[in-house]
């Protein structure tokens, strides 16, 4: 990893720059082995991408020289108490839940199960994929939120790596809701709020299953999934730590400036339908979106967060990733000199940071909550 400091942060006296993947503790070799497995998953994915795969592989050859990690030092920024009105806004009824669980894969270390949760009064069932380690011990749970374009790309490989390491892992699939450019702007907030609620309802069910440690719950999200994760950790007290990869805010700014085709199309159509200028649409959206990671950032402790930030991202533009990083108090972050999609090449190395982050806070997966708490303090 390079020791060059991104210009946006090199003047911060409380932020220490370092190369994060040189740790040689007792579990480093195991984390490296898991990272190699994840790297193979990444390479298998790239192998199916033909010409784009060639471009990404070329980017991989250049990425190592500019990857960098920041470890925040000094007094941490503590989270503000969540105001009662925000707590109330994210409350949800304790409805009856009916679960259908089907085992779809069996491996030496873990099983893969498809789960459908039918919730009384809800239009859409919650679908998730549960990667359950084969052990009778209670293990930490990692709640995973996928990218906007797929429920499995990248996150499936991550979940398998987590389960192979002894963690409980679950991918919460998205509710597929179409955006109506002529509809009310509040539909954006409705979809974000619903996503957070669905994650909390899935967490209710998961923590009721054998083998879950309710005191060691983490979240992991990428892109759109990381925006949900960043909001979830602010309003869900059972989540102790979170990994936020390639997310930014305010959401209205991401929507306005993203070069993602679907977002550009929806922005343009919505602006025309509502007869607004770009500036007016941004303000209207920013006013209506409450489930925004930047707005909720004051209620998240800096040291609960690890981020991955792409320095040449045009899908979730880098400046909005930096805005979220600042809003969260400049937590530990891995910076990569890549774009949104090419950042997949940095994932195996970033995975080492993620696993160390989990172990620093939770201890080894098999350790008791008491042991984990002692280790986290040392």
C-alpha positions in Angstrom: 0.0 0.0 0.0 1.2 3.5 -0.8 2.0 6.1 1.8 0.7 9.0 -0.2 -1.9 11.2 1.6 -5.0 12.2 -0.3 -5.0 16.0 -0.4 -8.4 16.3 1.2 -7.2 14.9 4.5 -3.4 15.3 4.8 -3.8 18.4 7.0 -5.8 16.6 9.6 -3.6 16.4 12.7 -5.8 13.8 14.3 -5.7 11.4 11.4 -2.8 9.0 11.1 -1.9 7.6 7.7 -0.6 4.1 7.4 -0.4 0.9 5.3 -3.1 -1.3 7.0 -2.4 -4.7 5.5 1.0 -5.4 7.2 -0.4 -6.6 10.6 1.3 -9.8 11.6 -0.8 -10.9 14.5 -1.7 -14.5 15.2 -4.8 -14.5 13.0 -3.3 -12.6 10.0 -2.4 -15.7 8.0 -6.0 -16.9 8.3 -7.4 -13.6 7.2 -5.0 -13.6 4.3 -6.2 -17.1 3.3 -9.8 -15.9 3.3 -8.8 -12.8 1.3 -7.2 -15.1 -1.3 -10.5 -17.1 -1.5 -12.4 -13.8 -2.0 -9.9 -12.8 -4.6 -10.6 -15.9 -6.6 -14.3 -15.1 -6.4 -13.5 -11.7 -7.8 -11.4 -13.2 -10.6 -14.1 -15.7 -11.5 -16.6 -12.8 -11.8 -14.2 -10.8 -13.9 -13.6 -13.8 -16.2 -17.2 -13.5 -17.4 -17.0 -9.8 -18.2 -15.0 -10.1 -21.6 -13.7 -6.7 -22.7 -14.7 -4.9 -19.5 -12.8 -7.6 -17.6 -9.7 -6.8 -19.5 -10.0 -3.1 -18.6 -10.6 -3.9 -15.0 -7.6 -6.2 -14.9 -5.4 -3.4 -16.3 -6.7 -1.1 -13.6 -5.8 -3.8 -11.0 -2.2 -3.6 -12.1 -2.2 0.2 -11.5 -4.2 0.2 -8.3 -1.6 -1.1 -5.8 0.6 2.0 -6.1 -2.1 4.4 -4.8 -4.1 2.4 -2.3 -4.0 3.9 1.2 -5.6 3.6 4.6 -6.4 6.0 7.4 -6.7 5.2 11.0 -8.3 7.9 13.1 -6.5 8.7 16.3 -7.1 10.9 19.3 -10.4 11.3 21.1 -13.2 9.7 19.2 -16.3 11.5 18.2 -19.1 10.0 20.2 -22.6 9.6 18.9 -25.3 12.0 19.9 -28.4 10.5 21.5 -31.1 9.7 18.9 -33.9 12.2 19.3 -37.3 10.7 20.3 -38.9 12.0 17.0 -36.3 10.0 14.9 -36.8 6.9 17.1 -40.5 7.2 16.5 -40.1 7.6 12.8 -38.3 4.3 12.5 -40.6 2.4 14.8 -42.4 -0.6 13.2 -45.2 -2.8 14.5 -44.4 -6.2 15.9 -46.5 -8.2 13.4 -46.7 -11.9 13.0 -43.9 -13.4 11.0 -44.1 -16.6 9.0 -40.7 -18.0 7.9 -40.0 -20.5 5.1 -36.4 -21.8 5.3 -34.8 -24.0 2.6 -31.3 -25.4 2.7 -29.8 -25.0 -0.8 -26.1 -25.8 -0.2 -24.1 -27.8 2.3 -20.4 -27.1 2.8 -17.9 -28.4 5.3 -17.9 -25.2 7.4 -21.3 -23.8 6.7 -24.8 -24.2 5.1 -26.5 -21.8 2.8 -30.3 -21.3 3.3 -32.9 -19.3 1.4 -35.3 -17.7 3.8 -38.6 -15.9 3.0 -40.2 -13.9 5.8 -43.9 -13.2 5.3 -44.9 -10.4 7.6 -48.5 -9.7 8.4 -49.7 -6.5 6.8 -46.7 -6.1 4.5 -46.9 -6.1 0.7 -43.5 -7.6 0.1 -42.0 -10.6 1.8 -38.4 -10.2 3.1 -36.1 -12.6 1.3 -32.6 -13.3 2.6 -29.8 -15.7 2.1 -28.4 -17.1 5.4 -24.9 -18.5 5.6 -24.9 -20.5 8.8 -21.6 -21.9 10.2 -21.8 -25.5 11.4 -21.3 -25.0 15.1 -23.4 -25.1 18.3 -21.6 -22.0 19.7 -23.1 -18.5 19.5 -21.3 -16.5 16.7 -21.3 -12.8 15.6 -23.9 -11.9 12.9 -22.9 -9.8 9.9 -26.0 -8.3 8.2 -25.2 -7.7 4.5 -26.9 -5.2 2.2 -26.3 -5.7 -1.5 -25.7 -3.3 -4.4 -28.6 -1.7 -6.3 -28.1 -3.7 -9.4 -27.9 -7.2 -7.9 -28.7 -9.2 -4.8 -25.7 -11.5 -5.2 -22.8 -9.9 -7.1 -19.8 -9.4 -4.9 -21.7 -9.8 -1.6 -22.2 -13.6 -2.1 -18.5 -14.1 -2.1 -18.1 -11.9 0.9 -20.8 -13.8 2.8 -19.1 -17.1 2.0 -15.8 -15.8 3.3 -17.4 -14.5 6.5 -19.1 -17.9 7.1 -15.9 -19.8 6.3 -14.3 -17.7 9.1 -17.0 -18.7 11.6 -19.4 -15.7 11.4 -23.1 -15.9 10.9 -23.9 -14.0 7.7 -27.1 -13.0 6.0 -27.7 -11.0 2.7 -31.0 -9.0 3.0 -32.4 -8.9 -0.6 -33.8 -5.6 -1.9 -37.5 -4.9 -2.4 -37.8 -4.2 -6.1 -39.9 -1.0 -6.4 -40.1 0.9 -9.6 -39.4 4.7 -9.6 -42.2 6.8 -11.1 -40.7 10.0 -12.5 -44.1 11.7 -12.4 -44.9 10.5 -8.9 -44.3 12.3 -5.6 -40.7 12.9 -4.6 -41.5 11.3 -1.3 -41.2 7.9 -3.0 -37.4 8.2 -2.7 -37.7 8.6 1.1 -40.4 5.9 1.2 -38.1 3.3 -0.4 -35.1 4.2 1.8 -37.2 4.1 5.0 -38.7 0.8 3.9 -35.3 -0.7 3.3 -34.1 0.2 6.8 -37.3 -1.2 8.3 -36.9 -4.5 6.4 -33.4 -4.9 7.7 -34.6 -4.4 11.2 -37.4 -6.9 10.8 -34.9 -9.4 9.3 -32.6 -8.8 12.2 -35.5 -9.6 14.6 -35.9 -13.0 13.1 -32.2 -13.8 12.7 -31.4 -13.0 16.3 -34.2 -15.4 17.4 -32.4 -18.3 15.7 -30.0 -20.6 17.5 -26.3 -19.7 17.3 -26.7 -15.9 17.1 -24.8 -13.7 19.5 -27.1 -10.6 20.0 -24.2 -8.6 21.5 -22.0 -9.0 18.4 -24.0 -7.7 15.4 -22.2 -5.9 12.5 -23.5 -4.6 9.1 -21.7 -4.6 5.8 -22.9 -2.8 2.7 -21.7 -1.8 -0.7 -22.9 1.1 -2.8 -26.7 1.5 -2.4 -26.5 -1.2 0.2 -23.9 0.9 2.1 -26.2 3.9 2.1 -28.8 1.7 3.8 -26.2 0.4 6.2 -25.1 3.9 7.1 -28.6 4.9 7.9 -29.4 1.6 9.8 -26.4 1.8 12.2 -27.7 5.2 13.3 -31.2 4.0 14.3 -30.7 0.4 15.2 -29.0 0.0 18.6 -28.4 -3.7 18.2 -25.9 -3.0 15.5 -22.5 -2.4 17.2 -20.2 -1.8 14.2 -20.6 -1.3 10.4 -18.6 -1.4 7.2 -19.7 1.2 4.6 -18.2 0.7 1.2 -18.6 3.2 -1.7 -21.5 5.1 -0.1 -22.0 8.8 -0.1 -24.4 11.6 0.8 -26.5 13.7 0.8 -28.5 11.2 -1.2 -30.0 14.1 -3.3 -26.5 15.1 -4.3 -25.6 11.5 -5.3 -28.8 11.3 -7.4 -28.1 14.6 -9.1 -24.4 14.0 -10.1 -24.2 10.2 -10.6 -23.3 9.0 -14.0 -25.3 5.8 -13.6 -27.6 5.6 -16.6 -30.7 4.7 -14.6 -30.2 7.5 -12.1 -29.5 10.0 -14.8 -32.6 9.0 -16.7 -34.8 9.1 -13.5 -33.4 12.5 -12.5 -34.0 14.0 -16.0 -37.5 12.6 -16.3 -38.5 13.6 -12.8 -37.2 17.1 -13.3 -39.2 17.5 -16.5 -42.3 16.0 -15.0 -42.2 18.3 -12.0 -41.1 21.3 -14.1 -38.1 22.0 -11.8 -34.6 23.1 -12.5 -31.7 20.9 -11.3 -31.2 23.2 -8.3 -34.9 23.2 -7.4 -35.1 19.4 -7.7 -32.1 18.9 -5.5 -33.6 21.2 -2.8 -37.0 19.5 -3.0 -35.4 16.0 -2.7 -33.0 17.0 0.0 -36.0 18.4 2.0 -38.0 15.3 1.7 -35.3 12.6 2.3 -34.9 11.9 6.0 -33.2 8.5 5.6 -30.0 10.1 4.6 -26.6 8.9 5.9 -25.2 12.4 6.2 -28.3 13.6 8.1 -28.1 10.6 10.4 -24.3 10.6 10.8 -24.3 12.6 14.1 -26.0 9.6 15.8 -23.1 7.2 14.8 -19.9 6.8 16.8 -16.8 7.4 14.6 -15.1 4.3 15.9 -18.0 2.0 15.0 -17.3 2.6 11.3 -14.9 1.4 8.6 -15.2 2.8 5.1 -14.0 2.1 1.6 -13.7 5.2 -0.6 -13.0 5.2 -4.3 -11.1 8.2 -5.4 -12.3 8.2 -9.1 -15.9 7.2 -8.6 -18.6 8.7 -10.9 -21.5 6.4 -9.8 -21.4 7.5 -6.2 -19.3 10.5 -6.9 -16.1 10.7 -4.7 -16.9 14.1 -3.3 -20.1 12.7 -1.8 -18.2 9.8 -0.3 -15.9 12.3 1.2 -18.8 14.3 2.6 -20.1 11.2 4.3 -16.7 10.4 5.7 -16.4 13.9 7.2 -20.0 13.7 8.5 -19.1 10.5 10.3 -16.1 12.2 12.0 -13.5 10.8 9.6 -13.5 7.2 10.7 -11.0 4.6 9.6 -11.1 4.3 5.8 -9.4 2.5 3.0 -8.9 4.8 -0.1 -8.4 3.2 -3.5 -7.4 5.0 -6.8 -10.2 3.3 -8.7 -13.8 3.9 -9.9 -17.0 2.4 -8.6 -16.9 -0.9 -10.5 -13.1 -1.2 -10.7 -13.0 -1.0 -6.9 -13.9 -4.7 -6.9 -10.2 -5.3 -7.5 -9.4 -3.7 -4.1 -11.9 -5.9 -2.3 -9.6 -8.8 -1.3 -7.1 -6.4 0.3 -10.0 -4.4 1.9 -11.3 -7.7 3.2 -8.2 -8.0 5.4 -9.1 -4.6 7.0 -12.7 -5.7 7.4 -11.8 -8.9 9.2 -9.4 -7.1 11.5 -12.0 -4.5 12.2 -14.5 -7.3 13.2 -11.9 -9.0 15.4 -10.7 -5.8 17.0 -14.3 -5.1 18.1 -15.7 -8.6 18.6 -12.7 -10.8 19.2 -12.4 -14.1 17.3 -15.9 -15.4 16.2 -15.9 -18.2 18.7 -15.0 -16.0 21.7 -17.6 -15.2 24.3 -19.1 -11.6 24.5 -17.1 -11.0 27.7 -13.9 -12.1 26.1 -14.6 -10.0 23.0 -15.3 -6.9 25.2 -12.0 -7.4 27.0 -10.1 -7.8 23.8 -11.7 -4.8 22.2 -10.5 -2.6 25.1 -6.9 -3.9 24.9 
